[in-house]
């Protein structure tokens, strides 16, 4: 008998909203402290400066307002776990938009404050079931807000890496949601039960075709911490770098995830 189909993971909309706003608030607080010299620093995102990156971070919330302004799709035809792969195709346009926003909004704090106000007003005005026409297909608003945790946590990490001494905190709920979404996206990309991927304390998923593990210690295990997982999933860190630096442990012949990563970049 084939294994029962796993139900999609559920997220509490109120907790997700609070997590997104908490992480965004951490970025806003940090932006107020940045000097012109720090805003001009390079980042690990190609030719983006810190100013470009900050401006782009605002689109994590502005995207919700933009999609709500579009006609509502007639039915849901997308899955939350497909969003990471879908967004990867938009990378060139995203880069152009980031540079344009940085030029258009010299006062970054005011820009981020305006984006945040619109985001809150839009969430108050629409039910979580309202469908949005996303790059991954039509998704409910509540699901799309979960994707905002990935954008914000990953770009928080980018900012911390770019500016020496900057230490924007990671909201626990935002980090948890981002970790779980990308772990589930891996399981959707490589369905199976031969390999167990552990990202304590937030996620455990099984993936990769092969003999299914049922009891005892799995023969193929990958384990890492949440931030390392996010860096691997988004191409900030390669599999070989993580293994060499012992940032990830992998045991078993089916525990090599190099060909499956990154999930988005």
C-alpha positions in Angstrom: 0.0 0.0 0.0 1.5 3.4 -0.9 2.0 5.9 1.9 -0.8 8.3 2.7 -0.4 11.6 1.0 0.9 14.2 3.4 -1.3 17.2 4.0 0.2 20.7 3.3 1.7 22.3 6.4 -0.6 25.0 7.9 0.4 28.4 9.2 -1.5 30.6 11.7 -2.2 33.8 9.8 -2.1 36.0 12.9 1.3 34.6 13.9 2.6 35.0 10.4 1.5 38.6 10.2 3.1 39.3 13.5 6.3 37.6 12.4 6.5 39.6 9.2 6.0 42.9 10.9 8.5 42.0 13.6 11.2 41.1 11.1 10.4 44.2 9.0 10.6 46.3 12.1 14.0 45.0 12.9 15.2 46.0 9.4 13.6 49.5 9.8 15.3 50.0 13.1 18.7 49.1 11.6 18.3 51.3 8.5 17.9 54.4 10.7 21.4 53.8 12.0 23.2 53.3 8.7 25.5 56.0 7.4 25.9 57.1 3.8 29.1 55.2 3.7 27.5 52.0 5.0 24.6 52.4 2.5 27.2 52.5 -0.3 28.8 49.2 0.7 28.7 46.2 -1.6 26.6 43.1 -0.8 26.9 39.5 -1.7 24.1 40.0 -4.3 26.1 40.8 -7.4 26.4 44.6 -7.9 23.7 45.5 -5.4 24.7 48.1 -2.7 23.3 48.1 0.8 21.0 50.9 -0.3 19.7 48.8 -3.2 19.1 45.9 -0.8 17.3 48.0 1.7 15.0 49.4 -1.0 14.3 45.9 -2.3 13.5 44.7 1.2 10.5 47.1 1.2 9.1 45.1 -1.8 8.6 42.1 0.5 5.6 44.0 1.8 4.8 46.2 -1.2 4.3 43.0 -3.3 1.2 42.2 -1.3 -0.3 45.6 -2.0 0.6 45.3 -5.7 -1.0 41.9 -6.1 -4.1 42.9 -4.2 -4.6 45.7 -6.8 -4.8 43.0 -9.5 -8.0 41.3 -10.5 -8.7 38.3 -8.2 -8.1 34.9 -10.0 -11.2 32.7 -10.3 -9.7 29.8 -8.4 -6.5 28.6 -6.7 -4.2 26.9 -9.0 -0.9 27.3 -7.2 0.8 25.7 -4.2 2.8 27.5 -1.5 5.7 25.0 -1.8 6.1 25.9 -5.5 6.8 29.6 -4.8 10.5 29.3 -4.2 11.1 27.7 -7.7 8.8 30.2 -9.3 10.4 33.3 -7.9 13.9 32.2 -9.1 12.8 33.0 -12.7 12.1 36.6 -11.7 15.6 37.4 -10.5 16.7 39.7 -13.4 13.6 41.9 -13.1 13.9 42.0 -9.3 17.5 43.4 -9.6 16.4 46.1 -12.0 13.5 47.1 -9.7 15.8 47.2 -6.6 18.1 49.7 -8.2 15.2 51.8 -9.5 13.6 51.9 -6.0 16.9 53.0 -4.4 17.1 55.9 -6.8 13.4 56.8 -6.4 13.4 56.8 -2.6 16.5 58.6 -1.2 14.7 58.7 2.3 14.7 55.0 2.9 13.1 55.2 6.4 10.1 57.1 5.0 9.8 54.7 2.1 9.8 51.6 4.4 7.3 53.3 6.8 4.9 54.0 3.9 5.2 50.4 2.7 4.5 49.1 6.2 1.4 51.2 6.6 -0.1 50.0 3.2 0.7 46.4 4.1 -1.2 46.6 7.5 -4.1 48.4 5.9 -4.4 45.8 3.1 -4.3 42.9 5.6 -7.0 44.6 7.6 -9.1 45.1 4.5 -8.9 41.6 3.0 -9.6 38.1 4.2 -6.8 35.5 4.2 -8.7 33.5 1.6 -8.5 36.3 -1.0 -6.6 34.9 -4.0 -3.5 36.7 -5.5 -2.0 36.2 -9.0 1.5 35.2 -7.9 4.4 33.9 -10.0 3.5 30.5 -8.5 -0.1 30.7 -9.6 -3.1 31.9 -7.7 -2.5 31.6 -4.0 -4.5 32.7 -0.9 -3.3 36.0 0.7 -2.6 34.1 3.9 -0.2 31.7 2.1 1.5 34.5 0.2 2.2 36.3 3.5 4.2 33.2 4.6 6.5 33.8 1.6 7.3 37.2 3.0 9.1 35.6 5.9 11.6 34.1 3.5 12.2 37.4 1.8 12.7 39.3 5.0 14.8 36.7 6.9 17.1 36.1 4.0 17.6 39.8 3.3 18.1 40.4 7.0 21.0 37.9 6.7 22.2 39.7 3.6 22.3 43.0 5.4 24.1 41.6 8.4 26.7 40.0 6.1 27.2 43.3 4.2 27.6 45.8 7.1 30.3 45.0 9.7 28.9 45.2 13.2 25.3 45.2 12.0 23.3 42.7 14.0 19.6 42.8 13.0 17.9 40.1 15.1 15.9 37.3 13.5 12.4 37.0 14.7 11.9 33.4 15.9 8.5 33.0 14.3 9.7 34.5 11.0 12.8 32.3 11.0 10.6 29.2 11.8 8.2 29.9 8.9 10.9 30.6 6.4 12.8 27.4 7.4 9.7 25.2 7.1 8.6 26.6 3.8 11.9 26.0 2.2 12.2 22.6 3.8 8.8 21.7 2.4 9.8 23.0 -1.0 12.8 20.6 -1.0 10.5 17.7 -0.2 8.2 18.8 -3.1 11.1 19.1 -5.5 12.5 15.7 -4.6 9.6 13.6 -3.3 10.4 10.4 -1.5 11.3 9.0 1.9 14.9 7.7 1.7 16.5 10.9 3.2 15.6 12.8 6.3 16.5 16.5 6.4 16.6 17.9 9.9 16.7 21.6 10.7 16.3 21.9 14.4 14.3 23.2 16.1 12.0 24.1 13.3 11.7 21.4 10.6 12.1 17.8 9.7 11.2 16.5 6.2 11.7 13.3 4.2 12.7 13.5 0.6 14.6 11.8 -2.3 13.4 8.6 -4.0 14.6 5.3 -2.7 13.9 2.8 0.1 11.5 4.4 2.6 12.6 4.6 6.2 10.0 3.4 8.7 11.7 3.0 12.1 14.9 3.5 14.0 17.7 5.7 12.8 17.3 6.7 9.1 20.2 5.5 6.9 20.4 8.9 5.1 20.4 12.0 7.3 21.2 15.6 6.6 21.2 18.1 9.5 22.0 21.8 9.7 20.9 25.0 11.5 18.2 27.3 10.2 20.4 30.1 8.8 22.7 27.7 7.1 19.7 26.0 5.5 18.3 29.3 4.3 21.7 30.2 2.8 21.9 26.8 1.0 18.3 27.0 -0.2 18.8 30.5 -1.7 22.3 30.1 -3.1 24.2 32.2 -0.6 26.2 29.1 0.3 27.1 26.1 -1.8 26.7 22.5 -0.6 30.4 21.8 -0.8 31.2 25.0 1.2 28.8 24.0 3.9 30.1 20.4 4.1 33.7 21.5 4.1 33.1 24.0 6.9 31.1 21.5 8.9 28.0 23.7 8.7 26.0 20.7 7.6 26.4 17.0 8.4 25.4 14.4 5.8 25.5 10.7 6.3 24.4 8.0 3.9 24.7 7.4 0.1 21.5 9.5 -0.5 22.4 12.4 1.7 24.1 14.5 -0.9 21.8 17.4 -1.8 24.2 19.3 -4.0 22.1 18.7 -7.2 18.9 19.8 -5.5 20.2 23.1 -4.3 19.6 26.0 -4.4 15.8 26.0 -4.4 15.8 29.7 -5.3 18.5 32.3 -6.0 
